[in-house]
Amino acid sequence: MTGHFQKSTSHIRVRAISLKRCVGCGHEISDQILLFVLDGYWHISCLKCSCCRAQLAEIGTSCFSKSGMVLCRKDYIRLFGNSGVCRACSNSIPAGEMVMKTPDHVYHVKCFACSICHRQLMPGDWFHCENGRLFCDHDRPIASESLTNGTFSSPQDNNVTV
């Protein structure tokens, strides 16, 4: 087998690139990789979740922004997903706090209680949910009477699970 090598000539054009300043720390970015988020450039190590402080480039390829915060997916969903507000007391649910959920609503653990007797519903308890209001299995007949009066709609039976 015979062959020959051809010498290839390429011209590399070098263009002066101005260094970008990191939004997070204010220093110039001389790294090979930089991130562009919220109309600004970031060092990989400076782009962190405002809640859990995780470096966002290490945990995924996307991030979220709301109310001036840069957030990982988990904290965004915890704060703003499914409203991020307890259905019972209307207060926000902080990141990292345990919650109780129905298919349509999120509650603080302490607020996950029967609307009539105020007994806290625990894992394993049966409950009834109407328009975001919770009823224990004992008070469900009272809740069902309200249905006939037109007070509530969309009844839903559930079992508390963890």
N, C-alpha and C positions, 0 to 999 in steps of 0.2 A: 504494500500500500504506500503510495507516494502522495505527498501533499506539500503544500507550502503555506507559510504564514504571511498574512498581510498585515502590514503595520497600519494601524488606524490612528488617525489624529483627531482629537476632539478639542474644542475650544471651550474652556470653562469661563463663564462670565461671572465675575465677582461684583456684587453690588453692595454698597454700604447700606447696612440695615441699622436703623436706629433701635437701640435697646428700649424695650417697653418697661414701664414701672408697674410693679405688683400692687393691685388694689388692697391686698391684705396687709402687707408690711411696708409698702412705699419704696422698697429698694428696687434697683434695676434687675431685670430678669435676663441672665446670661445663660440659663439652662437651655439644652437642646429642645426640651419640651416645655411648653407653657400652655396654660388653659385660658380660654376666653369665655367668661361667664358674666352675665349682667352688664354687658357693654364695657367690660374691663378685663385686663390680663392678670393672671394669678400664677405664682409659683405653685407647683404641685403640692408642696408641703403647707402652703398657706390657705388653700381652699378647704375649709373644714365646715362641718355641720354646726350651725349656731347652737344647737341643743346638746348633742352628744359629743361634739368636738372630734368626730371621726374624720380622717382625711378622705374626702369624697372621691378622689381618683383611685383610692385603694379598694373602695367598696362597691363601685359601679361605674357606669358610663354616663349616668345622668344625675342631675340634682334639681332641686326645686327651690323656688323663691316666693316668699309672700311676707308682707308686713316688714320688709327690710331685712329679712332673715334668709340665709342660704341654708337649705336643709337636705338631709339624706331622705330617701324615699320613706323609710320607716317613721322618722319623726314628722315628715309632712303629713303622712296618713294619720298618725296619732293626733296631731294638732288640728288638722283641717279636714281630713278624710271623714266621711260620715258625719260631717259638721264640726267635729272636734269639740262639741259642746254637749254636756250632759242633758239628755232629754228631760229629766225630772227637775233639776235645779237651774238649768240654763247657764251654768258656769262652765268655763273652758276646762278641759281635761289635760293636765300637764303631761309632757312626754315621760315615759317610764312608769306612769301610774297604771295599776291594774284596772281593767274596765270589765263591765258586763255588757253583753250585746244581745240585741234581738236582730232579726234580719234587716230591720230598717233604722234602728236607733242604737245609740251608745249611752251608757250610764256610768257614773261613779259607782264603785262597789257599794258604798253606804247608801246611795240613792236608789239602788235596785230593790225596791220594796213595794208591797201592796199599797195601792192608792186608797184602800178603805181602812184596813186594820194597821197599816204601816209596818207590818212584820217584814224584816229584811228577807229577801228570797236568796236561798243558798243553792250551791250546786246540788242537783238531784231533785229539787223542788219543781213541781208542775206549776205553771203560771199561765195566765191568759193576758194577751196584749190587745188593747183597743186604742187606736189613735195615739200610740206612745205611752198610754197609761197602763200600768201593770196591776194585775189582780192575782192574788194567791188562789189556789184551787178551792179553798173554803169559801172565798168571797166571789167566786165566779158566778154563782146564780144571781147575786145582786147585780153584778156587771151585766149579765145577760138581760135582766129586766130593763136596764137602761137602754139596751139595744131596741127594745120594742117601743120605747118612748122617743126614739130618734136621737138620743144623746150621743151615742157612739156609733162608729162604723168600722168595718174591716176587722172582725174578730179573728184572733189567731191564738191557738193553743201551742204551748212550747214546754220543753223541759230544760231546766238550767243545766248547762254543761260547762266544763272548764276546758 
